[in-house]
Amino acid sequence: MSTTFPVLQTAKRGQWREGSGVKLWLARNASQLALAPSVAITLLAVYGFMVWTGVVSFTASKMLPSYEFVGLDQYWRLWSNPIWRIAVDNIFIFAILFIAIASVIGMALAILVDQKIRAEGFFRTIYLYPMALSFIVTGTAWKWILNPGLGIERMVRLWGWDSFRFDWLVDPRFAIYTLVMAGVWQSSGFVMALFLAALRGIDEDITKAARLDGAGSFQIYRRIIIPQLGPAFLTVFVILTQQAVKSFDLVVALTAGGPGNSTHLPATFMYMQTFGRDQMAVGAASAMMIFMTVTAVVTPYLYSDVRKQRDDA
Amino acid sequence: MLNRNLVLATALLLSGSTTMALAGGPNVEVMHYWTSGSEAAGLNVLKKLLEERGVTWSDSPVAGGTGMNMVQVLRARIASDTAPAAAQMHAQQVQAWASEGVLTDLTDLAKKDDWAKVIAPELVPLISHDGSYVAVPVNVHRSNWLWYNKKVFDSAGLQPPTTWDEFNEVSEKLLAKGVTPLALGGQPWQELDLFENAVLGIGGADFYRKAVIDEDEAALRSDTMVKVFDQLRKMNKYIDSNYPGRDWNLATQMVIKGEAGMQIMGDWAKGELSLANLQPNVDYGCVPAPGTKGSYVWLTDNFGFFKTKDKDKQAGQLAMASAILDKGFQEAFNIKKGSIPSRIDVSMDKFDFCGKAAFADRAEAQKSQKSLPSLAHNAAAGAAKTGVFTDVVSTFFETPSVTSQQAIEQLVTGLKSAQ
C-alpha cells in the first residue's frame, strides 16, 4: 500500500544502500519518476497534437477529422483565401509595430524610473498594472475608449473642437493600428520591468568612471548602458514575439476581426475556419503555417543558445 | 484507509460526472446556447413537460449567441465518444452532422406522430437525410422584417417603404430630419442579413433561389446582382458612424429611442421591443423588408439526437423529440422566443400582432413557393459557402473602395474554391 514514503525516509537516513533491489532502484530514479508524467503529457499534448494537426492539414476534414488524404489542396485553398492574406499582412504589421513600440516605450520608462526618483515603487506598480489584466479586459476597455461615439473623439468634441476626428477603430485602413495601441499599453510596463532589472544589474563603477571622463547622461546611456542590455533585448523580443503571435483574445475583444475583415490575425482566422466554417483542414493548414513561422523565428534563438552553452562548457 | 479513499476518489473523478448524475430511468442531456432570459425561460417549459412525462433533464448550456462555442464543445464530446443526448443546431448544421452519420434516425416516431402533415413542409428537406428524419424543428424565425419607429415616421409624415427605391427615398427624408435612417450593427452576419434582404427584394424569389441556394454563376454575375451591391453601397450613408461591432440589440435600442428610424432584423428583435414596453402597431411597426412582401425567409433552431446504445437515453431522446412538437410547448416557447411554431396547426390566438402576421405570411408564402431558407442564418447554404458570402459582403460593405463588380468576382471565385 504505502511504498514511497519508507523509501524516501530510508533514503534520507542514507541507508538506501542496504535496501532491497526495487527500493534501491526507486530511490535512485525518484527524480526521473517524478518527472515522467509531465514529460509524457507534454510529449502527447504538445508534440503529439502538433504532428496530428499536421496530418489533418493534408486531409479533407470538414466538421470532424477524417483521414481521406488530399495532398496540398488545403494549403492551396488557404493561400487563395483573401482573408488569410489579410491576416498574414496584419500579423507582420502588428508584430513589428507592437514589438518595436513596446520595447522603446518600455526602455524609456525603465530609464526614467531608474533616475532614483521618489516613490519609485508607486510608479513601477502603476506601469506594471496593465499586465495584471487579461487581453479581453484590455480589448473591451479600448473598444470603448476608441469608439468615436463614446470615447476620445466624443470627449474632444464635447470640449469644443467640433471637427476632431479619431475613428481608426471603425476605419478598415487603420483598425489594425488600434490593436497595436492596446497591445502596447498592455505590455510596455512588463518590458519596463525587464529592462529595469537589467539596468540595475549594470556595474555602477563603469558609469562612474565614464562620468569622471566627462561623459553626459545621454552619452553614458547610448554608448555604455544600452549596449550592455543585449540579453535583456533578446528576452523582450522573444516574449513579445510569442505574445504577438498568440494575440487572439485582443482581436476578439477589440474588433472581432472587423471592420470588413480588416483586422483578422492568423490565430483568429484559424479559429473561424475550424469552428465557425466547418473547414477543419484549412484551419489545420493555417495552424501549420503559424507554427512554421514561429519555428523560423525561434530556431535561430535556440540554436545560438545551445551553441553558447556548449562554448561555455 | 486514507489510501483507499484516495483511490476511490480518483476512480470516481475519472469515471466522469455525467454518467453518475443520470443513473436510472429515461433521461436526456441537452446541449444548447439558449442562455439569455427569454430563451432559457422558453426551454424551461420543455424541461417541465419532460419531467411530467418521467424524463430526467440534464442541462448543458454553452453560452455564446452564435453557437460557435457550443459547436466546439460538441465536437470534443463527439470525438471522445461522450456525445450529449441532444444538441441545438441550425438547419444546415443538421445536414452536416447527419452526413457524419452521428444522428439518431427518428423516422419511426415521425410516422407515429405524423410529422409529414404537421411540420411546415419547407423545413422537411433540411431535417431529413437520405430519406429518414434526423432532427426536430423547435421554432421558425423570419429574417425579412423591417421594424420602424412609428412616432418618428408619423412626425415626418412617412409611410414604411415597400420597395428598395422607396427605402432610399424614406432614408433621404429621415436624414434631412437628422434621424439615422437605418440602425445597423457592423457585425458580418448583420451585413449579410441586409444583403439577403436586398437579393430577395431586388431580384425576387426565383433570383434568390438561383443566386443564394444554387449559387448559379450566371445569376451571381447578372446585372441584378450588381444592383444588389449598389444598394448596399447606398446604405453606407444611411447608417451612423459608430456601427462597427455593435450588437443587434443595441441597434434595436436606437430604434426604440427614436435615434434611428428603421432596422432590418429577424423577429428576435421583438424581444427587445417588448422589454421596453412598446406595443406593436402603436409604438413600432413590423412590415416585410422592402420588396419582400409575399415572401417568407425562414431560419429554424432544431434539436438533433446523437446515437447511443443506452436504452434509458434512447427513451429520453424519443420523449424529447415528441415533446418538442407538443402543441402546448410550441405555443408557449414561441411566444417567449418571438418566433412562430414549426407546426402549421398551432392556434395563434395568444401571439402578438407581428407573430400572427408572420404565421399568415408563411401560409401564403408556402402556397406561392416563396418560403425561402435564410442565407445569413445557416439555412440556405453550408457553413463554407455561407462563409464566402459573409466575408465578401462584409468586406464590401465596410470598404468603400471595393466596387460591386469586384465583389461579384470575389464571390464567384470564393464559392468555387469552397466546393
Interface residues (C-beta under 8 A of the other chain):
Chain A: M1 S2 K62 M63 L64 P65 R77 S80 N81 P82 I83 K143 N147 P148 G149 L150 D167 L169 V170 P172 T255 A256 G257 G258 P259 G260 N261 S262 M272 Q273 F275 G276 R277 D278 Q279
Chain B: N3 T66 M68 V71 Q72 R75 I78 A79 A96 W97 E100 G186 Q187 P188 D240 S241 N242 Y243 P244 G245 G382 A383 A384 T386 G387 D391 S394 T395 F396 F397 E398 T399 Q410 T413 G414 S417
